[in-house]
């Protein structure tokens, strides 16, 4: 209740101000205790060094902390009554559900919501679901710290002091009916059921639908539909294959279906799985979503679209399996088609033209009536393809059966050779196809080792600031004995890497120094070292230069480098200790 004079010593637009009362005593002014009204920027009226009159609203004897108010009405009341001025909001117990309040944004937490300060020591939470009527994947960028907001009380817990607010325009209008459940159940539950009640209805193995609420390195959080429950799908339950970055597979706001793995009602924990093979098995078994209460037909188009995409992926996968592991008959037909298409290029006897001639000859022979003979290789009109064609012996002539048997045996041998060639082509084609698929899959996942300059360029397009990729490209050119191109890559890396990425640029400089030491001259090495010292910390580059000489077993150069750095930075132990260690080695 005391009235004091002080000097404004500090101003924080989001917190408030500090007022110096004496040489060793300061008082703090909360953001809501500067103006009587609700100003957009209450600290704008304060300037450093200004003398202000304030009323003492609270003193903490244990810590010596003094809380002040600069509100004119509070100061005037304290001057009259000599009592502590009343706060704007006494606490959670002074608020009522549905009441309209004002406050300033204190902090924004992306996956949680926004924290609003209503008075000194009284803060409230605006859940993410109550920042807007529209779906928001995160609270970041929606409200700025220090912004003035007008909200409606959603729920109050006087014992714990928890206050939940809503900023949804549909709930801010006069007469709007607030949800029966609290803000911690804002995601929704049938009939306002609690999280414990919703968990009790879930069974292991059930299929549930929901929205990805948050993506972390260790897994994905999924907010279930029609239930105030969120579950965690661990990293190992996102796919049957290893997943290094879940953010590449799932995004916030994406609709998904999951399998319930475990339910812990006591700790209110729910474990989920997003593995496609488990969902497929559950679909085949006819598993239903217990949380949806048999209302799967009411799912929105987003869920249907996701399932259609999933089914299309399954169909493509099944087609690929069928192509790679089909029946022998399908493979034979496919190989026949390949032989027809590739006949000209392979130079084999089973080319397209020859197969066509064989078919025509078979048709001619089948069309001939019984007992009719023709010269070997002759057409029905009597024309012969070569002058040395021998006449076909008449039926019953000596040796006719042996020749016919020999011809049949020769035809079988040709068939066996043809099929052997087809099998060899089939194996080669499968190996090439498997190798190509593995290569494409590895490139898509980013796990493929680059084998050409083009591969490195593709990697650099996605990570231009990665010194690791640049140095690998330099090593690739050196492996081809192309020193000039490797040096050019290093220079290009120094220009491409962001100037703030000092450590990345430092690694490129070290690679260039190693290159000049191994493949350059003393002049090019000295020039590169001078440039590196101008661009990086000179002390660090001297030590790196000494290490380069040491790796090259150039003891004389190591001694000269340490002498130079110890002379230039003689007060630093970081240059003397490496020198002593090298001498010990």
Order of alpha helices (4+ residues) and beta strands (2+ residues): beta-beta-beta-beta-beta-alpha-beta-beta-beta-beta-beta-alpha-alpha-beta-beta-beta-beta-beta-alpha-alpha-alpha-alpha-alpha-alpha-alpha-alpha-alpha-alpha-alpha-alpha-alpha
